[in-house]
Amino acid sequence: MTPPAATGGRGPDLSVSFAGISLKNPVIAASGTFAYGLEFEDVVHLDRLGGFVVKGLSKEPMPGNPPPRLFETPAGMLNAIGLQNIGARAFIDEKLPKLREIKNTVVFANVFGYTRADYEQTIQILNEGEGIAAYELNVSCPNTASGGIQFGADPRLLDEVVATARRTSKRPLIVKLSPNVTSIAQMARVAEEAGADAISLINTFVAMAIDAETRKPRIANVTAGLSGPAIKPIALRMVYDASKAVKIPIIGMGGISTAADVIEFMLAGATAVQIGTASYWDPVATEKIVGELENWCVEHRVEKLAEMTGGLVME
């Protein structure tokens, strides 16, 4: 590692902020890949991360889809977990008090519903809890029988559900967009105009895998969400397109597994990033990437990482 002198005699400033929320660095563990955070406490120093997003929470507990629910692909992973979770009330009562005991940790709650009323009632429950920095509205999950992706793929429905959540929420609102749309820029603008404080993208692509020997689907749900390095170039393009369409901050995700990946997303317009699939093959990936970012900034004489956002050179 290059000596701190390379950045003026002190370490680089990795801090970023969006929607009134300050993070010590831009690395956030993505929803659905980091459980409720507590499960990673023995392997990851949670206070080293910028933050983490808990599993998608619904009004009532959900069992998720039947197995098999995961399948490794040559450059990523298929998942059809189906938003299995303990429900918003149990999260408030059982998980959140323990999360508040972890110092200097930023917790985001991912919120899911089948109807606008579901989103509204789930947020109302979560409003009662202390220690949640913001809500991430999941309008883009392709792995459930109804809701989710329908909201994220229809501009009118997206406008309605975001506006409903905005009226209900006592906290900043992040809207997680689906890539399974014709124009990500259009959907980003709809979310912004409906009251989103930030957007996060992209969620997984609808995909599938078949076993040629048995002639059966690899996933019980038949279709699943594709994530991992395979989707990174498309995710970068969508973050770039969205950044040109809206003024609110963007949280980028999709195949990030190295510090260089983080930098690329920030150059494309992201203020912060989320890391998901990488945590499956390496449970400490998020913390490692934070360390790599420190080294990257020192080696490239970057004193303030936040200045990388939107810094793509077009000449």
Stockholm file with secondary structure:
# STOCKHOLM 1.0

chainA/1-315         MTPPAATGGRGPDLSVSFAGISLKNPVIAASGTFAYGLEFEDVVHLDRLGGFVVKGLSKEPMPGNPPPRLFETPAGMLNAIGLQNIGARAFIDEKLPKLREIKNTVVFANVFGYTRADYEQTIQILNEGEGIAAYELNVSCPNTASGGIQFGADPRLLDEVVATARRTSKRPLIVKLSPNVTSIAQMARVAEEAGADAISLINTFVAMAIDAETRKPRIANVTAGLSGPAIKPIALRMVYDASKAVKIPIIGMGGISTAADVIEFMLAGATAVQIGTASYWDPVATEKIVGELENWCVEHRVEKLAEMTGGLVME
#=GR chainA/1-315 SS CCCGGGGTSSCCBCCEEETTEEESSSEEECTTSSTTSGGGTTTSCGGGSSEEECCCBCSSCBCCCCSCCEEEETTEEEECCCCCBCCHHHIIIIIHHHHHTSTTCCEEEEECCSSHHHHHHHHHHHHTCSSCCEEEEECCCSSSSSSTHHHHHCHHHHHHHHHHHHHHCSSCEEEECCSCSSCHHHHHHHHHHHTCSEEEECCCEEEECEETTTTEESSTTSEEEEESGGGHHHHHHHHHHHHHHCSSCEEEESSCCSHHHHHHHHHTTCSEEEECTHHHHCTTHHHHHHHHHHHHHHHTTCSBGGGGTTCCCCC
#=GC SS_cons         CCCGGGGTSSCCBCCEEETTEEESSSEEECTTSSTTSGGGTTTSCGGGSSEEECCCBCSSCBCCCCSCCEEEETTEEEECCCCCBCCHHHIIIIIHHHHHTSTTCCEEEEECCSSHHHHHHHHHHHHTCSSCCEEEEECCCSSSSSSTHHHHHCHHHHHHHHHHHHHHCSSCEEEECCSCSSCHHHHHHHHHHHTCSEEEECCCEEEECEETTTTEESSTTSEEEEESGGGHHHHHHHHHHHHHHCSSCEEEESSCCSHHHHHHHHHTTCSEEEECTHHHHCTTHHHHHHHHHHHHHHHTTCSBGGGGTTCCCCC
//
